[in-house]
Structure formats: C-alpha cells, structure tokens
C-alpha cells in the first residue's frame, strides 16, 4: 500500500491526490484533498518517510464556487513556494 495505491484509486479513506504540477528543477507542487493536514502527514510518515523530509504542507480552504480571492491566494502561495 502507499503511493501505488493512489494510482490504483484505493488509497486510505479521505486521501486523494487531485493534481501534480512538475517544476523545471527537481520538485513538484501537489494538490491533495484530505480531511486534515495531520492525516496527510501521517500518510507521508507511513508511505513516504524520505519524501516527508523535504515536503512542506500548506493548507488551502476552497469554497464552491471558487472566489477570486481564493484563486489569487493559491497562486500567491505557489509563487512563494517556487521562489524559495
């Protein structure tokens, strides 16, 4: 079980990888749908402990329909992460 389960669609309840954007250098931005940051950190500790060492989690709350403020805050978070 683990990240292969995400590909198969049989990940633990509530853990869903929605999108991944590859960076030009080594790295990626991933958008996860999870019940809490703690649940995602627990998933990484169990199935990706090496990746957890270099992974940062930024909680994002989305409402439907997405507001302009939400879209701008998400883009700003991506720009901030990319510039580090």
Backbone atoms as SQL, in Angstrom:
CREATE TABLE atoms (id INTEGER PRIMARY KEY, chain TEXT, resi INTEGER, resn TEXT, atom TEXT, x REAL, y REAL, z REAL);
INSERT INTO atoms VALUES
  (1, 'A', 1, 'UNK', 'N', 0.842, -1.173, 0.000),
  (2, 'A', 1, 'UNK', 'CA', 0.000, 0.000, 0.000),
  (3, 'A', 1, 'UNK', 'C', 0.892, 1.242, 0.000),
  (4, 'A', 2, 'UNK', 'N', 0.334, 2.379, -0.274),
  (5, 'A', 2, 'UNK', 'CA', 1.083, 3.621, -0.273),
  (6, 'A', 2, 'UNK', 'C', 0.786, 4.426, -1.521),
  (7, 'A', 3, 'UNK', 'N', 1.829, 5.024, -2.087),
  (8, 'A', 3, 'UNK', 'CA', 1.637, 5.880, -3.244),
  (9, 'A', 3, 'UNK', 'C', 1.141, 5.086, -4.453),
  (10, 'A', 4, 'UNK', 'N', 1.490, 3.812, -4.557),
  (11, 'A', 4, 'UNK', 'CA', 0.949, 2.984, -5.638),
  (12, 'A', 4, 'UNK', 'C', -0.557, 2.845, -5.511),
  (13, 'A', 5, 'UNK', 'N', -1.052, 2.852, -4.285),
  (14, 'A', 5, 'UNK', 'CA', -2.498, 2.765, -4.063),
  (15, 'A', 5, 'UNK', 'C', -3.214, 4.009, -4.586),
  (16, 'A', 6, 'UNK', 'N', -2.532, 5.148, -4.557),
  (17, 'A', 6, 'UNK', 'CA', -3.136, 6.362, -5.113),
  (18, 'A', 6, 'UNK', 'C', -3.387, 6.193, -6.602),
  (19, 'A', 7, 'UNK', 'N', -2.428, 5.591, -7.288),
  (20, 'A', 7, 'UNK', 'CA', -2.565, 5.366, -8.733),
  (21, 'A', 7, 'UNK', 'C', -3.712, 4.404, -9.017),
  (22, 'A', 8, 'UNK', 'N', -3.827, 3.384, -8.187),
  (23, 'A', 8, 'UNK', 'CA', -4.893, 2.387, -8.360),
  (24, 'A', 8, 'UNK', 'C', -6.258, 2.914, -7.918),
  (25, 'A', 9, 'UNK', 'N', -6.262, 4.008, -7.179),
  (26, 'A', 9, 'UNK', 'CA', -7.516, 4.558, -6.688),
  (27, 'A', 9, 'UNK', 'C', -8.006, 3.883, -5.421),
  (28, 'A', 10, 'UNK', 'N', -7.107, 3.216, -4.705),
  (29, 'A', 10, 'UNK', 'CA', -7.501, 2.513, -3.491),
  (30, 'A', 10, 'UNK', 'C', -6.752, 3.046, -2.272),
  (31, 'A', 11, 'UNK', 'N', -6.542, 4.343, -2.232),
  (32, 'A', 11, 'UNK', 'CA', -5.827, 4.977, -1.117),
  (33, 'A', 11, 'UNK', 'C', -6.695, 4.939, 0.137),
  (34, 'A', 12, 'UNK', 'N', -6.085, 5.185, 1.300),
  (35, 'A', 12, 'UNK', 'CA', -6.874, 5.233, 2.531),
  (36, 'A', 12, 'UNK', 'C', -8.021, 6.238, 2.423),
  (37, 'A', 13, 'UNK', 'N', -9.057, 5.974, 3.161),
  (38, 'A', 13, 'UNK', 'CA', -10.254, 6.820, 3.165),
  (39, 'A', 13, 'UNK', 'C', -9.904, 8.290, 3.361),
  (40, 'A', 14, 'UNK', 'N', -10.358, 9.128, 2.452),
  (41, 'A', 14, 'UNK', 'CA', -10.186, 10.565, 2.584),
  (42, 'A', 14, 'UNK', 'C', -8.887, 11.129, 2.019),
  (43, 'A', 15, 'UNK', 'N', -7.966, 10.278, 1.559),
  (44, 'A', 15, 'UNK', 'CA', -6.707, 10.749, 0.993),
  (45, 'A', 15, 'UNK', 'C', -6.812, 10.692, -0.527),
  (46, 'A', 16, 'UNK', 'N', -6.763, 11.861, -1.163),
  (47, 'A', 16, 'UNK', 'CA', -6.923, 11.909, -2.620),
  (48, 'A', 16, 'UNK', 'C', -5.918, 12.895, -3.226),
  (49, 'A', 17, 'UNK', 'N', -5.103, 12.409, -4.145),
  (50, 'A', 17, 'UNK', 'CA', -4.192, 13.275, -4.888),
  (51, 'A', 17, 'UNK', 'C', -4.963, 13.809, -6.092),
  (52, 'A', 18, 'UNK', 'N', -5.197, 15.122, -6.114),
  (53, 'A', 18, 'UNK', 'CA', -6.014, 15.720, -7.173),
  (54, 'A', 18, 'UNK', 'C', -5.182, 16.123, -8.387),
  (55, 'A', 19, 'UNK', 'N', -4.098, 16.855, -8.169),
  (56, 'A', 19, 'UNK', 'CA', -3.270, 17.358, -9.263),
  (57, 'A', 19, 'UNK', 'C', -1.809, 17.388, -8.849),
  (58, 'A', 20, 'UNK', 'N', -0.929, 17.297, -9.834),
  (59, 'A', 20, 'UNK', 'CA', 0.500, 17.465, -9.615),
  (60, 'A', 20, 'UNK', 'C', 1.054, 18.330, -10.740),
  (61, 'A', 21, 'UNK', 'N', 1.826, 19.341, -10.370),
  (62, 'A', 21, 'UNK', 'CA', 2.496, 20.191, -11.338),
  (63, 'A', 21, 'UNK', 'C', 3.992, 19.999, -11.160),
  (64, 'A', 22, 'UNK', 'N', 4.689, 19.597, -12.210),
  (65, 'A', 22, 'UNK', 'CA', 6.131, 19.410, -12.138),
  (66, 'A', 22, 'UNK', 'C', 6.826, 20.750, -12.291),
  (67, 'A', 23, 'UNK', 'N', 7.911, 20.916, -11.541),
  (68, 'A', 23, 'UNK', 'CA', 8.730, 22.120, -11.664),
  (69, 'A', 23, 'UNK', 'C', 9.835, 21.851, -12.668),
  (70, 'A', 24, 'UNK', 'N', 10.493, 22.921, -13.125),
  (71, 'A', 24, 'UNK', 'CA', 11.586, 22.742, -14.082),
  (72, 'A', 24, 'UNK', 'C', 12.828, 22.172, -13.414),
  (73, 'A', 25, 'UNK', 'N', 12.990, 22.438, -12.121),
  (74, 'A', 25, 'UNK', 'CA', 14.073, 21.797, -11.384),
  (75, 'A', 25, 'UNK', 'C', 13.498, 20.541, -10.715),
  (76, 'A', 26, 'UNK', 'N', 14.201, 19.983, -9.806),
  (77, 'A', 26, 'UNK', 'CA', 13.690, 18.786, -9.129),
  (78, 'A', 26, 'UNK', 'C', 12.627, 19.219, -8.138),
  (79, 'A', 27, 'UNK', 'N', 11.413, 18.769, -8.322),
  (80, 'A', 27, 'UNK', 'CA', 10.352, 19.106, -7.401),
  (81, 'A', 27, 'UNK', 'C', 9.007, 19.152, -8.087),
  (82, 'A', 28, 'UNK', 'N', 7.970, 19.330, -7.295),
  (83, 'A', 28, 'UNK', 'CA', 6.609, 19.387, -7.818),
  (84, 'A', 28, 'UNK', 'C', 5.709, 20.070, -6.799),
  (85, 'A', 29, 'UNK', 'N', 4.585, 20.550, -7.283),
  (86, 'A', 29, 'UNK', 'CA', 3.513, 21.054, -6.439),
  (87, 'A', 29, 'UNK', 'C', 2.369, 20.062, -6.567),
  (88, 'A', 30, 'UNK', 'N', 1.836, 19.628, -5.452),
  (89, 'A', 30, 'UNK', 'CA', 0.740, 18.660, -5.483),
  (90, 'A', 30, 'UNK', 'C', -0.445, 19.235, -4.720),
  (91, 'A', 31, 'UNK', 'N', -1.631, 18.994, -5.239),
  (92, 'A', 31, 'UNK', 'CA', -2.864, 19.415, -4.591),
  (93, 'A', 31, 'UNK', 'C', -3.566, 18.157, -4.094),
  (94, 'A', 32, 'UNK', 'N', -3.737, 18.072, -2.775),
  (95, 'A', 32, 'UNK', 'CA', -4.345, 16.909, -2.144),
  (96, 'A', 32, 'UNK', 'C', -5.698, 17.287, -1.557),
  (97, 'A', 33, 'UNK', 'N', -6.621, 16.344, -1.544),
  (98, 'A', 33, 'UNK', 'CA', -7.879, 16.511, -0.842),
  (99, 'A', 33, 'UNK', 'C', -7.833, 15.541, 0.334),
  (100, 'A', 34, 'UNK', 'N', -7.766, 16.088, 1.534),
  (101, 'A', 34, 'UNK', 'CA', -7.620, 15.287, 2.749),
  (102, 'A', 34, 'UNK', 'C', -8.471, 15.894, 3.860),
  (103, 'A', 35, 'UNK', 'N', -8.816, 15.090, 4.866),
  (104, 'A', 35, 'UNK', 'CA', -9.617, 15.638, 5.969),
  (105, 'A', 35, 'UNK', 'C', -8.843, 16.638, 6.829),
  (106, 'A', 36, 'UNK', 'N', -7.500, 16.491, 6.901),
  (107, 'A', 36, 'UNK', 'CA', -6.681, 17.406, 7.698),
  (108, 'A', 36, 'UNK', 'C', -5.222, 17.282, 7.271),
  (109, 'A', 37, 'UNK', 'N', -4.439, 18.293, 7.616),
  (110, 'A', 37, 'UNK', 'CA', -3.001, 18.249, 7.338),
  (111, 'A', 37, 'UNK', 'C', -2.378, 17.082, 8.096),
  (112, 'A', 38, 'UNK', 'N', -2.858, 16.840, 9.302),
  (113, 'A', 38, 'UNK', 'CA', -2.323, 15.749, 10.114),
  (114, 'A', 38, 'UNK', 'C', -2.523, 14.399, 9.424),
  (115, 'A', 39, 'UNK', 'N', -3.667, 14.199, 8.774),
  (116, 'A', 39, 'UNK', 'CA', -3.925, 12.942, 8.061),
  (117, 'A', 39, 'UNK', 'C', -2.940, 12.759, 6.904),
  (118, 'A', 40, 'UNK', 'N', -2.624, 13.846, 6.202),
  (119, 'A', 40, 'UNK', 'CA', -1.672, 13.764, 5.097),
  (120, 'A', 40, 'UNK', 'C', -0.257, 13.514, 5.619),
  (121, 'A', 41, 'UNK', 'N', 0.112, 14.190, 6.704),
  (122, 'A', 41, 'UNK', 'CA', 1.427, 13.952, 7.298),
  (123, 'A', 41, 'UNK', 'C', 1.567, 12.506, 7.767),
  (124, 'A', 42, 'UNK', 'N', 0.516, 11.954, 8.348),
  (125, 'A', 42, 'UNK', 'CA', 0.528, 10.548, 8.784),
  (126, 'A', 42, 'UNK', 'C', 0.710, 9.624, 7.578),
  (127, 'A', 43, 'UNK', 'N', 0.019, 9.923, 6.484),
  (128, 'A', 43, 'UNK', 'CA', 0.152, 9.133, 5.256),
  (129, 'A', 43, 'UNK', 'C', 1.593, 9.169, 4.754),
  (130, 'A', 44, 'UNK', 'N', 2.202, 10.363, 4.735),
  (131, 'A', 44, 'UNK', 'CA', 3.590, 10.504, 4.287),
  (132, 'A', 44, 'UNK', 'C', 4.555, 9.783, 5.225),
  (133, 'A', 45, 'UNK', 'N', 4.328, 9.889, 6.549),
  (134, 'A', 45, 'UNK', 'CA', 5.212, 9.198, 7.501),
  (135, 'A', 45, 'UNK', 'C', 5.195, 7.692, 7.272),
  (136, 'A', 46, 'UNK', 'N', 4.027, 7.165, 6.927),
  (137, 'A', 46, 'UNK', 'CA', 3.894, 5.720, 6.747),
  (138, 'A', 46, 'UNK', 'C', 4.413, 5.261, 5.389),
  (139, 'A', 47, 'UNK', 'N', 4.094, 5.982, 4.325),
  (140, 'A', 47, 'UNK', 'CA', 4.382, 5.504, 2.978),
  (141, 'A', 47, 'UNK', 'C', 5.453, 6.276, 2.222),
  (142, 'A', 48, 'UNK', 'N', 5.839, 7.419, 2.727),
  (143, 'A', 48, 'UNK', 'CA', 6.871, 8.200, 2.036),
  (144, 'A', 48, 'UNK', 'C', 7.759, 8.942, 3.011),
  (145, 'A', 49, 'UNK', 'N', 8.371, 8.224, 3.983),
  (146, 'A', 49, 'UNK', 'CA', 9.137, 8.939, 5.007),
  (147, 'A', 49, 'UNK', 'C', 10.311, 9.742, 4.451),
  (148, 'A', 50, 'UNK', 'N', 10.936, 9.267, 3.398),
  (149, 'A', 50, 'UNK', 'CA', 12.046, 10.016, 2.805),
  (150, 'A', 50, 'UNK', 'C', 11.533, 11.297, 2.158),
  (151, 'A', 51, 'UNK', 'N', 10.414, 11.201, 1.461),
  (152, 'A', 51, 'UNK', 'CA', 9.821, 12.369, 0.809),
  (153, 'A', 51, 'UNK', 'C', 9.331, 13.377, 1.849),
  (154, 'A', 52, 'UNK', 'N', 8.893, 12.894, 2.993),
  (155, 'A', 52, 'UNK', 'CA', 8.380, 13.778, 4.036),
  (156, 'A', 52, 'UNK', 'C', 9.452, 14.754, 4.514),
  (157, 'A', 53, 'UNK', 'N', 10.715, 14.342, 4.475),
  (158, 'A', 53, 'UNK', 'CA', 11.803, 15.195, 4.948),
  (159, 'A', 53, 'UNK', 'C', 11.937, 16.480, 4.138),
  (160, 'A', 54, 'UNK', 'N', 11.543, 16.447, 2.868),
  (161, 'A', 54, 'UNK', 'CA', 11.681, 17.628, 2.009),
  (162, 'A', 54, 'UNK', 'C', 10.334, 18.188, 1.554),
  (163, 'A', 55, 'UNK', 'N', 9.257, 17.734, 2.172),
  (164, 'A', 55, 'UNK', 'CA', 7.919, 18.159, 1.781),
  (165, 'A', 55, 'UNK', 'C', 7.381, 19.177, 2.774),
  (166, 'A', 56, 'UNK', 'N', 6.747, 20.223, 2.245),
  (167, 'A', 56, 'UNK', 'CA', 6.085, 21.214, 3.084),
  (168, 'A', 56, 'UNK', 'C', 4.606, 21.199, 2.749),
  (169, 'A', 57, 'UNK', 'N', 3.779, 21.325, 3.781),
  (170, 'A', 57, 'UNK', 'CA', 2.335, 21.297, 3.605),
  (171, 'A', 57, 'UNK', 'C', 1.768, 22.685, 3.856),
  (172, 'A', 58, 'UNK', 'N', 0.932, 23.144, 2.924),
  (173, 'A', 58, 'UNK', 'CA', 0.263, 24.432, 3.038),
  (174, 'A', 58, 'UNK', 'C', -1.238, 24.197, 2.927),
  (175, 'A', 59, 'UNK', 'N', -1.967, 24.302, 4.037),
  (176, 'A', 59, 'UNK', 'CA', -3.413, 24.096, 3.969),
  (177, 'A', 59, 'UNK', 'C', -4.093, 25.176, 3.126),
  (178, 'A', 60, 'UNK', 'N', -5.020, 24.744, 2.295),
  (179, 'A', 60, 'UNK', 'CA', -5.794, 25.658, 1.459),
  (180, 'A', 60, 'UNK', 'C', -7.261, 25.271, 1.617),
  (181, 'A', 61, 'UNK', 'N', -8.097, 26.245, 1.882),
  (182, 'A', 61, 'UNK', 'CA', -9.519, 26.003, 2.015),
  (183, 'A', 61, 'UNK', 'C', -10.198, 26.549, 0.772),
  (184, 'A', 62, 'UNK', 'N', -10.982, 25.699, 0.126),
  (185, 'A', 62, 'UNK', 'CA', -11.684, 26.142, -1.076),
  (186, 'A', 62, 'UNK', 'C', -13.184, 26.064, -0.835),
  (187, 'A', 63, 'UNK', 'N', -13.855, 27.067, -1.310),
  (188, 'A', 63, 'UNK', 'CA', -15.307, 27.068, -1.279),
  (189, 'A', 63, 'UNK', 'C', -15.796, 27.030, -2.714),
  (190, 'A', 64, 'UNK', 'N', -16.985, 26.531, -2.912),
  (191, 'A', 64, 'UNK', 'CA', -17.512, 26.445, -4.269),
  (192, 'A', 64, 'UNK', 'C', -18.627, 27.453, -4.421),
  (193, 'A', 65, 'UNK', 'N', -18.668, 28.210, -5.456),
  (194, 'A', 65, 'UNK', 'CA', -17.638, 28.310, -6.485),
  (195, 'A', 65, 'UNK', 'C', -16.426, 29.058, -5.949),
  (196, 'A', 66, 'UNK', 'N', -15.290, 28.785, -6.523),
  (197, 'A', 66, 'UNK', 'CA', -14.042, 29.422, -6.089),
  (198, 'A', 66, 'UNK', 'C', -14.116, 30.926, -6.262),
  (199, 'A', 67, 'UNK', 'N', -13.664, 31.653, -5.262),
  (200, 'A', 67, 'UNK', 'CA', -13.693, 33.115, -5.343),
  (201, 'A', 67, 'UNK', 'C', -12.390, 33.625, -5.956),
  (202, 'A', 68, 'UNK', 'N', -12.410, 34.858, -6.388),
  (203, 'A', 68, 'UNK', 'CA', -11.207, 35.482, -6.938),
  (204, 'A', 68, 'UNK', 'C', -10.127, 35.535, -5.855),
  (205, 'A', 69, 'UNK', 'N', -10.531, 35.831, -4.611),
  (206, 'A', 69, 'UNK', 'CA', -9.575, 35.890, -3.510),
  (207, 'A', 69, 'UNK', 'C', -8.905, 34.536, -3.310),
  (208, 'A', 70, 'UNK', 'N', -9.688, 33.464, -3.403),
  (209, 'A', 70, 'UNK', 'CA', -9.134, 32.114, -3.253),
  (210, 'A', 70, 'UNK', 'C', -8.114, 31.832, -4.357),
  (211, 'A', 71, 'UNK', 'N', -8.493, 32.100, -5.598),
  (212, 'A', 71, 'UNK', 'CA', -7.599, 31.841, -6.725),
  (213, 'A', 71, 'UNK', 'C', -6.302, 32.635, -6.589),
  (214, 'A', 72, 'UNK', 'N', -6.414, 33.895, -6.212),
  (215, 'A', 72, 'UNK', 'CA', -5.225, 34.732, -6.050),
  (216, 'A', 72, 'UNK', 'C', -4.351, 34.251, -4.885),
  (217, 'A', 73, 'UNK', 'N', -4.981, 33.820, -3.786),
  (218, 'A', 73, 'UNK', 'CA', -4.189, 33.338, -2.649),
  (219, 'A', 73, 'UNK', 'C', -3.480, 32.042, -2.994),
  (220, 'A', 74, 'UNK', 'N', -4.117, 31.175, -3.784),
  (221, 'A', 74, 'UNK', 'CA', -3.479, 29.932, -4.209),
  (222, 'A', 74, 'UNK', 'C', -2.296, 30.217, -5.133),
  (223, 'A', 75, 'UNK', 'N', -2.492, 31.112, -6.090),
  (224, 'A', 75, 'UNK', 'CA', -1.387, 31.494, -6.981),
  (225, 'A', 75, 'UNK', 'C', -0.246, 32.139, -6.209),
  (226, 'A', 76, 'UNK', 'N', -0.578, 32.983, -5.226),
  (227, 'A', 76, 'UNK', 'CA', 0.467, 33.622, -4.423),
  (228, 'A', 76, 'UNK', 'C', 1.240, 32.579, -3.623),
  (229, 'A', 77, 'UNK', 'N', 0.564, 31.564, -3.079),
  (230, 'A', 77, 'UNK', 'CA', 1.243, 30.502, -2.326),
  (231, 'A', 77, 'UNK', 'C', 2.196, 29.728, -3.236),
  (232, 'A', 78, 'UNK', 'N', 1.762, 29.453, -4.459),
  (233, 'A', 78, 'UNK', 'CA', 2.624, 28.732, -5.416),
  (234, 'A', 78, 'UNK', 'C', 3.842, 29.574, -5.772),
  (235, 'A', 79, 'UNK', 'N', 3.643, 30.871, -6.009),
  (236, 'A', 79, 'UNK', 'CA', 4.760, 31.764, -6.325),
  (237, 'A', 79, 'UNK', 'C', 5.727, 31.825, -5.136),
  (238, 'A', 80, 'UNK', 'N', 5.193, 31.927, -3.927),
  (239, 'A', 80, 'UNK', 'CA', 6.047, 31.980, -2.736),
  (240, 'A', 80, 'UNK', 'C', 6.869, 30.704, -2.591),
  (241, 'A', 81, 'UNK', 'N', 6.240, 29.544, -2.808),
  (242, 'A', 81, 'UNK', 'CA', 6.951, 28.283, -2.686),
  (243, 'A', 81, 'UNK', 'C', 8.008, 28.131, -3.777),
  (244, 'A', 82, 'UNK', 'N', 7.691, 28.592, -4.983),
  (245, 'A', 82, 'UNK', 'CA', 8.627, 28.459, -6.104),
  (246, 'A', 82, 'UNK', 'C', 9.848, 29.358, -5.930),
  (247, 'A', 83, 'UNK', 'N', 9.684, 30.458, -5.243),
  (248, 'A', 83, 'UNK', 'CA', 10.788, 31.402, -5.089),
  (249, 'A', 83, 'UNK', 'C', 11.756, 31.012, -3.977),
  (250, 'A', 84, 'UNK', 'N', 11.416, 29.979, -3.208),
  (251, 'A', 84, 'UNK', 'CA', 12.299, 29.548, -2.105),
  (252, 'A', 84, 'UNK', 'C', 13.309, 28.546, -2.565);
